[in-house]
Amino acid sequence: MNAKIFGRINHFLKSEEGRVGLKTPMVLGIATGSLLLAQAVLSPSAYAEIDECYDDYDCDPGESCERVCNGSIKNGTCDGSWVNKCIEL
């Protein structure tokens, strides 16, 4: 009985209908896996920086890119994070 069922399944998988039935999920799985891999490789990092600029060229004319404390400064220590911002000259 098991051999007969196995034979029918084997015959179906080797037939045209069986191959088409197997190709569709396989192609869909490969396409989905490729898309997820591309998204993981090409997506920006999860770390969101607050920097407005990285150099003076990133700022408008008459402004300079400077490192400032994004918070308050207590005893010479930044209570927050240091960020680059465009500051008017």
N, C-alpha and C positions, 0 to 999 in steps of 0.2 A: 504494500500500500504506500509506504513512504517512498519507495523507489519510483512508483508510478507518478506520485505527486511531484517528486524532484524532477522526473523526466519531463513532465508537462511544463513546469516552471523553466527548466533549462531550454526547452523547445521555444517557449514564449520569448525568453530573453534573446535567443538567437534569431528570432523572426524579425521582420521589418517593424511590426508594431511594438515589440519589446525594445528594440534599439531606439526608436523614436521616443518611447516612454521614458527611457533611461537618460537620453541625451538632454532633454529639456531641464530636469532638475540639476543635472551635472553642469550644464552651461550656465544656468541661473546661479548656482553656487559659486562657480568660478568668477562670474561677473561681479557678484556681490563681494566676494573676497578681494578681488582686485580693486574695487571701489573703496572698500574699507582700508586697504593697505595704502592706496594713494592718498586718502584723506589723512591717515596717520602720518605719512611722510611729508605731505605738502601743507598741512594746516599750521597756522601760527601757534606759537607756544601758548600755554595757558596762563603764563605770567604776564599780566597787563601792566606795562610801565606807564607812568604818569608824565614822562618827560615830553615837553613840547618841542624841544630842539636837541640837537647833538652838536651843532656848530653854529657860528654866527651866520652862515649862509642860509640856515633854516628860518631865520627871523626876518621880519620886515626891515626895510631901510630905517636907520635911526635906532635900532634895537640891537642888543647884544645877548648872546646865550650865556647865562650864568647859572651856577649851581646854588640853589637856595633851599632852605629848610621848609618843608611842607608841614608846618606845625609851629610850635613855640620853641624858643631857645632859652634853656634854663642853665645857668652856670656854664655857658659855652658849649652845652650839649643839645643837639637837636632832639626835641621830644616829638618825633614823627619820622618822616623819611626825607632824604635828600633827593631833590628832583632838579632837572634842568628846565629853566623857564626863560622866555624872551623878556628882557628888562629894557625899558627905554633908557637911552644914554643921557 
